[in-house]
Structures are given as structure tokens and as C-alpha cells.
Amino acid sequence: MKKKILIVDDHPDIVLMLTDRLESLGYETLSAGNGKEALQKLDQHFPHLMLLDLEMPEMTGMEVLHELEKISAKKNETGETQGFGGGEPLYLPVVVMTAHGTISKAVEAMKAGAYDFLTKPIELDHLALVLKKVLAREALGRQVVSLRTEVESRYSQIVGESPQVSSMVQLAKRAADSDAMVLLLGESGTGKELFARSIHRWSNRRDMPFSIINCVALTETLLENELFGHEKGAFTGADTLQKGKIEAADGGTVFLDEIGDMPIGLQAKLLRVLQDHEFPRVGGTRLVRVNIRVVAATNKDLKQAVKAGTFREDLYFRLNVVNLSLPPLRDRPEDIIPLAEYFLERHVREMKRRKRKFSKSTLETMRCYLWPGNIRELDNAIARAVVLGVEEEISTDLLGLGGSKDELEELDNLPYHEALDRFGTHILEQAMRRSNWSQTKAAELLGLQRTYLSRLIKQKNIQQGPD
């Protein structure tokens, strides 16, 4: 699609010259002979850029800029625009045109929101270069705004009506007001990253970077490079200086996911960053100072890790300033359906499918299921159902949960002893899932001796680990 440029000048010969040149460059043009006419054409033709003469009768170029400021403010209030370039004051990029003797007015115009200026007589090659630069920046700005909006919409809402979640949200908001380090604990899939992003969004660092570092996804050497970056020549292939994610997040928030799996050798280096706010890059000696806020998360028991010698005690105490334990989904069953409805709406929208709803049996199945994978498993189950479903109602089988509720319903038609045996097996299987396959924890949940539970598991040939 051709970019449309509005030329605003009271000299017809200049308008004609600019029109010919811009159309030869592949732009679409429209023109206005004064400021009032220009403002009238904005809402009718939606140009991508305005070329604005500052010296015009009736309404000067500066007056036009001030009107654009007012329009931009109204659009920002109603949410119609987030600003040109993701932060400029005007919703429409403006390049002003002025005579050589009035450069000061061009500077004033740029303070009022104009992106650049051209002096008359206009050099056509310079005009082409300026317009290309302005439009490229505008396109990049809109793309940044779009991506930011998409990310924020995905991570903008903590869904939950249970007291446990409400309590965690209130604590997280209070913690967000400070720069205190936050340690998020909980099983996999309980929403630790969502809480980390929310803490960043609620903090005064919200406009600065949010950097995610997965401490278990890389080898120790690669993780060190990911965290701290390296100097040129630090190792074979290090042809240029590279900043690490900690340095790149200066002023913002660093989210250390799976911190319990960080190699013990790197823990000392991380502790120095948290204490002194400085570190050397790999292969360097010069210290790099940073101002970051750290949020860490793990599904491990860090106290046990400290006792086992796999996690530094001083690092644990440094991280554990504010501690938030996110409950598993099975402990807040009242949140299952609201979350399912939220995921259903999101996936239908993102996949551009027609509106769907859950059948009554599907709702009941979701309520009864223990969700060993927590919110992540629920999200994936809903996504699967939206992809595979063709009917308006989502049936239980589309969730791919193994038919746990259907199997229980079959017990009604079985003899007493067989039904009791089947139901007992089901209870043991769910207890093992809830305890993350720990027989000790499962025995505590069921009120059984561990040795007795172990015999039952062997007798019934029950799965002793995830699929």
C-alpha cells in the first residue's frame, strides 16, 4: 500500500513541485492551501505524514501543530492511539518547512512535536531521505506498540476469585511499590512468570526493560554469557563486545526463572551483582554498574537445597526478601472455571475461530480434575479443544485429559468390590500426581504409612512418575 502524504502550503507552485516529486518516489499525495483545510482533511483521508509550511496566512504552521497536540491528547485519553513512534507527542508524524532565516521557528516546532524540518528552497534528494527515515521510524514505532500491546494483553490479567490468589495479588502489589527482591515459589505452571510480569508492571520501573533469564535451559558457560555478556576476544568466536541480559535490563526488572537450578559456581557471581550492583563481563576486568530489580522463581524447595549444598545460603537469604507461594490449581478449585473461560475467549480470538462454549459435562470434568500441570495444563487443554473442535459446544474428550471423570462414572455399573478397587486405584494415582510423584508426600496426603503406600502402588501397578 502506498504511503499517503499531506502537503500543507499556501504557495501552489511549491505544492505542485512537491506533489510531482513525491509521486515519482511512489507516494500518494493530497494537499491543503492553509492550516484549517489541512485539519479538515486529516479525519477524512488519514495520511501517514504531513509536510507542513510554518509561514501561512489565517492559520500558521505552529497553530496547526498546537491543534494536533490537542487531538493527540484526546486520542490518548480515549485509547485510540498510543502516540506516534510509541512515545512522540503527536499521533501523526510532521515534517515542517521553513525559510533559512527562520530556523529558530523550526526548533520551536520540533519542541511542539514535529519530527524534523526542511529549509526552503527544498533539496529534493534530502526531502526523499527525510521522508524515508520518518516513515520507517513511524512503522517501527507502530510495530513496537502493537507487540507491546499483544504481550501486555496476554500477561495483563491475573484471573482468580479464590482467597489464596487475592491474597497473593495484594502482597505482590505492595512489594511492587519497592525495589525489594521477590522470590516466587510454586509448582510448575502456577503462574510465576505472570506474577513477575505483573510486579514489574505495577512498579515504577514499568517503562524500562523486563528481562527473562531461564537458569535451567543453558549450560553453565552459556548461562554465564547470557547473564553477564562478554568482552571482545574473551573466547574463540567473541569477535565483538556483547552485553548480557542483566546489563541490557539496566533500570528495569530481571526475572530469574528456575533459580533453584542455577549452577553453584554462578551463584557467587549473581550474589555479587545483588550486593554491589556491579560485575565484570566474561573475559573483562572493568566493572559494569547496573540498577536492576530482581524477581526470582523456582519450583524447588530452596531450604532443602541449602541443606544439600546445591544452593548458597547467603544467596537464598538475599533473594528471600519478599516470599510469595503460589498455590496449585487443585487447591483453588473455584478458579478453574473462570480461568477456563478466560483461556477459551483468548484462544478463540487469537485463532480467529467462531465463539465456543463448554458443555455441562465438560465444566464438571474440569472442576473434578486435579490439574497436575496446573494453569499451564489447563491453558494447553483449552487450546487443544479450540483447535480440534468443530461444534459450538466443547465436549470433554477434546480436552485430552484421559477421561478421568468418565472412568469414575463407569463405577456406577460395576460390582461393589470391583468398583471399590477401581476407585482406590484412582485415589492413589491422583495422590501421586498431587505430590509430584513423591511417595512420602502422597502418604502424608492420604494419612497412610509410606511403606503401606509403597505396597499398594506395587500391587496396583500404579505409575510412579510423569508420562
MODA-V657010 format. One record per residue. RES is the residue in three letters. NEAR is the number of other C-alpha atoms within 8 Angstrom. D_FIRST is the distance of its C-alpha to the first C-alpha in Angstrom with 1 decimal. Layout:
res	near	d_first
RES	NEAR	D_FIRST
RES	NEAR	D_FIRST
//
This chain:
res	near	d_first
MET	2	0.0
LYS	6	3.8
LYS	8	6.5
LYS	12	9.1
ILE	13	12.7
LEU	14	15.9
ILE	14	18.8
VAL	15	22.2
ASP	14	25.2
ASP	10	28.3
HIS	7	28.7
PRO	8	27.0
ASP	6	27.5
ILE	8	25.6
VAL	12	22.7
LEU	8	22.7
MET	8	22.9
LEU	9	20.1
THR	11	17.8
ASP	8	18.7
ARG	9	18.3
LEU	12	14.8
GLU	10	13.5
SER	7	15.3
LEU	7	13.5
GLY	7	10.0
TYR	11	9.4
GLU	10	9.5
THR	11	13.0
LEU	9	15.6
SER	10	19.1
ALA	13	22.2
GLY	11	25.8
ASN	14	27.2
GLY	15	26.7
LYS	8	27.5
GLU	9	24.9
ALA	13	22.3
LEU	9	23.2
GLN	8	23.2
LYS	10	19.6
LEU	9	18.3
ASP	7	18.8
GLN	6	17.7
HIS	6	14.3
PHE	8	13.4
PRO	10	12.2
HIS	11	11.3
LEU	12	14.3
MET	13	17.4
LEU	12	19.5
LEU	12	22.9
ASP	13	26.2
LEU	12	29.2
GLU	7	31.8
MET	12	31.3
PRO	7	33.9
GLU	6	34.1
MET	10	31.8
THR	13	31.3
GLY	13	28.3
MET	8	30.4
GLU	9	30.9
VAL	12	27.2
LEU	12	26.8
HIS	9	29.7
GLU	8	28.1
LEU	10	24.9
GLU	12	27.3
LYS	8	28.9
ILE	8	25.6
SER	13	24.6
ALA	8	28.1
LYS	8	28.0
LYS	10	24.7
ASN	11	26.2
GLU	7	29.4
THR	6	27.7
GLY	7	25.5
GLU	7	22.2
THR	8	21.1
GLN	10	22.5
GLY	12	21.8
PHE	14	19.2
GLY	12	19.6
GLY	10	22.0
GLY	7	24.8
GLU	9	24.1
PRO	9	25.7
LEU	12	22.7
TYR	11	19.9
LEU	8	17.8
PRO	13	17.9
VAL	12	20.0
VAL	13	21.2
VAL	15	24.4
MET	13	25.9
THR	15	29.7
ALA	9	32.7
HIS	7	34.6
GLY	4	37.5
THR	8	35.6
ILE	10	34.3
SER	6	36.1
LYS	9	33.9
ALA	13	30.7
VAL	8	32.3
GLU	8	33.1
ALA	12	29.5
MET	11	28.4
LYS	7	31.1
ALA	9	29.6
GLY	12	26.2
ALA	14	24.4
TYR	9	22.8
ASP	9	23.9
PHE	11	25.5
LEU	10	25.7
THR	10	29.0
LYS	9	29.6
PRO	5	29.7
ILE	8	26.3
GLU	7	26.0
LEU	7	22.7
ASP	6	22.5
HIS	8	23.2
LEU	10	20.6
ALA	10	17.9
LEU	8	19.4
VAL	9	19.6
LEU	8	16.0
LYS	8	14.9
LYS	8	17.6
VAL	10	16.9
LEU	10	13.1
ALA	8	14.2
ARG	9	17.0
GLU	11	15.2
ALA	9	12.9
LEU	9	16.2
GLY	11	18.0
ARG	11	15.9
GLN	8	16.4
VAL	9	20.1
VAL	11	20.4
SER	8	19.0
LEU	8	21.3
ARG	8	24.1
THR	8	23.8
GLU	8	23.8
VAL	8	26.8
GLU	8	28.6
SER	8	28.2
ARG	7	29.8
TYR	10	32.6
SER	7	33.0
GLN	6	35.8
ILE	7	39.2
VAL	8	40.3
GLY	10	44.0
GLU	9	46.8
SER	9	49.7
PRO	6	52.0
GLN	8	51.4
VAL	11	47.7
SER	10	48.2
SER	8	50.7
MET	11	48.5
VAL	8	45.6
GLN	8	48.0
LEU	9	49.4
ALA	11	45.9
LYS	10	44.9
ARG	8	48.2
ALA	12	47.7
ALA	12	44.2
ASP	9	45.6
SER	7	47.5
ASP	7	46.7
ALA	10	49.2
MET	13	48.5
VAL	14	47.9
LEU	13	49.1
LEU	14	47.6
LEU	13	49.8
GLY	13	49.4
GLU	12	49.0
SER	8	45.8
GLY	10	43.1
THR	13	44.5
GLY	10	41.5
LYS	12	42.5
GLU	9	39.0
LEU	9	37.9
PHE	10	40.8
ALA	11	40.1
ARG	10	36.6
SER	10	37.9
ILE	12	40.6
HIS	14	38.0
ARG	9	35.9
TRP	10	39.1
SER	10	40.3
ASN	8	39.8
ARG	11	37.9
ARG	10	35.0
ASP	6	32.5
MET	10	33.7
PRO	12	33.1
PHE	11	34.4
SER	11	35.4
ILE	8	36.7
ILE	11	39.3
ASN	10	40.8
CYS	12	44.4
VAL	9	45.2
ALA	5	42.3
LEU	9	43.3
THR	7	46.4
GLU	9	48.4
THR	7	47.2
LEU	8	43.5
LEU	10	43.9
GLU	11	45.6
ASN	11	42.8
GLU	10	40.2
LEU	10	42.2
PHE	15	43.4
GLY	15	41.2
HIS	15	43.0
GLU	13	43.9
LYS	9	43.1
GLY	10	45.8
ALA	10	46.9
PHE	6	47.0
THR	6	46.1
GLY	5	42.3
ALA	11	41.9
ASP	7	40.4
THR	7	38.7
LEU	9	39.6
GLN	8	37.9
LYS	10	38.0
GLY	13	39.1
LYS	12	37.6
ILE	12	40.4
GLU	11	39.6
ALA	8	35.9
ALA	14	36.7
ASP	12	38.8
GLY	11	38.9
GLY	16	37.6
THR	16	39.0
VAL	14	40.0
PHE	14	40.4
LEU	13	43.0
ASP	12	42.8
GLU	13	45.8
ILE	12	47.8
GLY	11	51.0
ASP	7	50.0
MET	11	49.5
PRO	7	52.0
ILE	9	55.1
GLY	6	54.6
LEU	10	51.3
GLN	12	52.7
ALA	10	54.8
LYS	9	51.9
LEU	8	49.8
LEU	11	52.9
ARG	11	53.0
VAL	10	49.4
LEU	8	50.3
GLN	6	53.5
ASP	6	52.7
HIS	11	48.8
GLU	10	48.8
PHE	11	48.8
PRO	11	48.6
ARG	15	45.8
VAL	11	47.0
GLY	10	48.9
GLY	9	49.1
THR	6	51.8
ARG	6	49.9
LEU	8	49.3
VAL	9	45.9
ARG	7	46.2
VAL	10	43.8
ASN	8	43.6
ILE	12	42.6
ARG	11	43.5
VAL	11	44.4
VAL	13	44.1
ALA	14	45.7
ALA	15	46.0
THR	12	48.3
ASN	10	49.7
LYS	9	52.9
ASP	6	56.2
LEU	9	56.2
LYS	6	59.8
GLN	7	60.9
ALA	12	58.7
VAL	12	60.5
LYS	7	63.9
ALA	7	62.9
GLY	7	62.0
THR	8	58.3
PHE	13	56.9
ARG	11	58.2
GLU	7	60.0
ASP	7	59.0
LEU	11	55.3
TYR	11	55.8
PHE	8	57.4
ARG	10	54.8
LEU	11	52.0
ASN	10	53.9
VAL	10	53.7
VAL	10	52.0
ASN	9	52.3
LEU	11	50.3
SER	8	51.3
LEU	13	48.7
PRO	11	50.4
PRO	10	49.7
LEU	13	48.2
ARG	10	51.6
ASP	6	53.2
ARG	11	50.9
PRO	8	50.6
GLU	9	49.6
ASP	12	46.2
ILE	11	45.4
ILE	10	44.2
PRO	11	42.1
LEU	11	40.4
ALA	11	39.9
GLU	8	38.3
TYR	9	36.0
PHE	11	35.0
LEU	13	34.6
GLU	9	32.2
ARG	8	30.1
HIS	11	30.0
VAL	13	29.2
ARG	8	26.2
GLU	7	25.0
MET	6	25.6
LYS	6	24.2
ARG	8	27.6
ARG	6	29.4
LYS	7	32.0
ARG	11	35.1
LYS	8	38.6
PHE	9	41.6
SER	10	44.8
LYS	6	48.0
SER	8	49.4
THR	11	46.3
LEU	10	46.7
GLU	8	50.3
THR	11	49.7
MET	9	47.3
ARG	10	49.9
CYS	7	52.7
TYR	9	50.9
LEU	9	51.6
TRP	10	48.2
PRO	9	49.5
GLY	9	45.9
ASN	14	45.5
ILE	12	42.1
ARG	10	40.2
GLU	11	42.1
LEU	11	41.4
ASP	10	37.6
ASN	8	37.6
ALA	12	39.7
ILE	13	37.4
ALA	11	34.3
ARG	11	36.3
ALA	11	37.3
VAL	13	33.7
VAL	6	32.6
LEU	7	35.7
GLY	9	36.5
VAL	4	35.7
GLU	6	37.9
GLU	9	37.2
GLU	8	40.3
ILE	14	40.3
SER	10	43.7
THR	11	45.8
ASP	8	45.5
LEU	11	41.7
LEU	10	42.3
GLY	9	44.1
LEU	7	47.0
GLY	5	49.7
GLY	9	51.1
SER	9	53.3
LYS	9	53.9
ASP	7	54.5
GLU	8	57.1
LEU	9	58.9
GLU	7	58.9
GLU	8	60.7
LEU	10	63.6
ASP	7	64.8
ASN	5	66.0
LEU	8	67.7
PRO	6	71.4
TYR	6	72.2
HIS	6	72.8
GLU	8	69.8
ALA	11	67.5
LEU	8	69.0
ASP	8	68.4
ARG	9	64.8
PHE	10	64.1
GLY	8	65.8
THR	10	63.6
HIS	8	60.5
ILE	8	61.8
LEU	10	62.4
GLU	10	59.0
GLN	9	57.2
ALA	11	59.5
MET	13	58.7
ARG	10	54.9
ARG	10	55.3
SER	10	57.3
ASN	8	54.8
TRP	11	57.5
SER	8	60.2
GLN	11	63.5
THR	7	65.1
LYS	8	62.5
ALA	13	62.5
ALA	12	66.3
GLU	9	66.0
LEU	8	63.6
LEU	7	65.9
GLY	6	69.2
LEU	9	70.5
GLN	8	72.2
ARG	9	69.9
THR	6	72.4
TYR	8	72.6
LEU	11	68.8
SER	9	68.7
ARG	8	71.3
LEU	8	69.3
ILE	11	66.1
LYS	8	68.0
GLN	7	69.8
LYS	7	66.7
ASN	6	64.7
ILE	10	61.9
GLN	7	58.8
GLN	6	59.3
GLY	6	55.8
PRO	6	52.1
ASP	2	50.8
//
